[in-house]
Amino acid sequence: MKTLSDRIKIIVTVLFVLIMGILGAMRLMKIQVVTDNNTDTVSPVSERNLITYTQSSKATRGDIIDCFGKPIVQNTIVYNIVLEKAFFPDENQEGNRILLDIYNLLKEKSYDIELSLPISRTTPYKFTGKEDDELKLKDRIKLNSYATAENCIDKFISDYEISDKYSQQEKWIISAMRYELSVKDFALNNDFILAENVSEDIIIEAKAKSITLKGIDIRESSERKIIQGNVLPHEIGTVGPIYAEEYEELSQKGYAMNDVVGKSGIESVMEETLRGQNGVEEITVSNNAVVDSKVITPVQNGQTVKLTVDSKYQQKLQNILDNFLDSYGGYNGYSSDCGALVVLDAKTGAVRGMATAPTYDLNDYLNDYNSVLNAENTPLINRATDGLYRPGSTFKTITATGGLNEGIIDGDTYFYCGHTMTYYDMPFNCTGYHDYISVSRAITVSCNIFFYETAKRLTIDGIVKYENLYGLGQNTGIETGDSAGYIASPENYNELGLTMYAGDVIQTGIGQGEMGITPLQLACVANTIANEGVRYRPYLVEGIYDSVTGECVKKTEPVINATIELNYDYVYDYIEEGMIGAGKNMPYEHTLSDFGFDVAIKTGTPQTRNLQSQNSVFIGYAPADNPVLAFAGIIEDGEYSKYMIRDIIKAYDECYGISKPKSK
């Protein structure tokens, strides 16, 4: 048996459906086409009081989905209250009444119209915005720059014949509403949106008063809805209103003042694709009624952007990072609260996951921006693409590449490690005593002295050459942008106000030079090693799909940014051998030896904070003999970041799958 509450809900729902049907009918009734009883021809309409104008029909913005089609951002149907110029009274006093009535109606329903008039609501009137806002106001209402706030209100009262029957507060509201219409370029071809996504009771109330509220209409629209706000929030980005300073340029591209536009991330860089194309309708009005309406340009809704990332894997990757930060303390008394992980498809460069900590939810960003802005450790920074760090010993793979490829060392080159070496009368230490050691073993145990010796022979020019070949100090080319960072070179040292000495050169050889590298760049280094010198451009957009048929319109093809020309075919054999050895040197609970394939990794602990703390870094790829994924990670002021690698690979296999190499 239905309760009274249930019956009331049913009645309200039926009433809402009926009203929306009536709205559609009333909208159609505005089109008064006079036809002959026996023909379908349209009879001529008197040309008196005819107004013909064009009006934009909004395209629905395209969705953003993950690689398996799960929505990350999509649109929902909402209803807006709009003011139509063609049906809004030209007579000022009647228009003032309507503006005040609709403002009060919305206010009573707890909906506040955003008003940008930069003048206080109470006397003595004073300007409340920035100086630039004040000057724009005076210019718009044609007052001199020395005019007071009271002069501005008086100008509105005079220009729009605001009656003395209104209270001081009501005069301010009418003035502010008139100013908003002016700012939003209210015109025949540009309706003014009074309220967005209004509730059922507002629609019912507005329709009940529609006879006295001339020009008010209810329009179906779409609202951008964040479905998975915790999936790549930095990369997804946001949409927002068009600002006055943007309008001149955007209007040339067909935007109306009340449109929205991508502000950041995928929403911005894929704006043209997501936006679609607004339609154009030609409307003829006579005596406050539509007498003709025809479509000039049909609406083309925005297309769907499919990403390379599985949202499930992205969430798993974020959890791996967050759980690690919760479980392991910092290094040398420092807290460890920040880090980043990046996972790429080793065969294409496609981003498969990208986590940063701390992070945020896009819904929180939109609903409570200040809390995100002021949160501890600046979650608005995407450390995966914009965090700059020394690479530490992961850089030894680059030094090894240079040494092997230039013929300075080979697989049978041995240097002696007795824990300490002297260079220009200065001691340089290793973490162990390795005796005579070759390049593969030096990568496995991370011998500093072997790579000091290699860096000496390679020289800074050789090191810089391979920094560039690996893409360090350069933007990767990812669609949403990233930091280029900077490499260790004499020129960059000078820019930093430093001098590069001989000791700095060999320190650079082990990743301790003054350089700033992003985790995304490090993942690209790992992927370049996995592909034996082929450096793929990372990308986030898998393809563009028709929003109606679901058919692929354009698929992103892998792009090779650069290729390291190999002088010797064994270069990466020795590097990989050393990285596989490092992958086998893990504690039991974090072992990488039971996957059925080898994992190639290199770790590093670059010093920070004037040598008082360290970061923890790793790069790698798997399976070693047929790479599917390449990865990198960093933990700020921490250690043991390599303990995340096992979980990264397991989660990848669960979400994307990893084919086990056939036994030889």
Salt bridges, closest charged atoms under 4 A:
GLU84 OE2 - ARG27 NH1 2.72
GLU84 OE1 - LYS30 NZ 2.90
GLU84 OE2 - ARG219 NH2 2.72
GLU94 OE2 - LYS214 NZ 3.40
ASP101 OD2 - ARG97 NH1 3.10
ASP112 OD1 - LYS107 NZ 2.90
ASP132 OD2 - LYS136 NZ 3.35
GLU134 OE2 - LYS138 NZ 2.83
ASP159 OD2 - LYS155 NZ 2.71
ASP164 OD1 - LYS171 NZ 2.97
GLU180 OE2 - LYS184 NZ 3.55
ASP191 OD2 - ARG219 NH2 2.74
GLU205 OE2 - LYS209 NZ 3.42
ASP217 OD2 - ARG27 NH1 3.35
ASP217 OD2 - ARG219 NE 3.38
GLU246 OE1 - LYS263 NZ 2.76
GLU249 OE2 - LYS253 NZ 3.87
ASP259 OD1 - LYS58 NZ 2.36
GLU267 OE1 - ARG61 NE 3.07
GLU267 OE2 - ARG224 NE 2.97
GLU271 OE1 - ARG61 NH2 2.64
GLU282 OE1 - LYS294 NZ 3.62
ASP310 OD1 - LYS70 NZ 3.94
ASP345 OD2 - ARG352 NH2 3.13
GLU406 OE2 - LYS465 NZ 2.85
GLU453 OE1 - LYS456 NZ 3.11
GLU453 OE1 - ARG457 NH1 2.76
GLU514 OE2 - ARG390 NH2 2.58
GLU542 OE2 - LYS555 NZ 2.72
ASP594 OD1 - ARG646 NH1 2.69
ASP598 OD1 - LYS584 NZ 4.00
GLU636 OE2 - ARG383 NE 2.93
ASP637 OD2 - ARG609 NH2 2.63
ASP653 OD2 - LYS660 NZ 3.68
GLU654 OE1 - LYS316 NZ 3.17
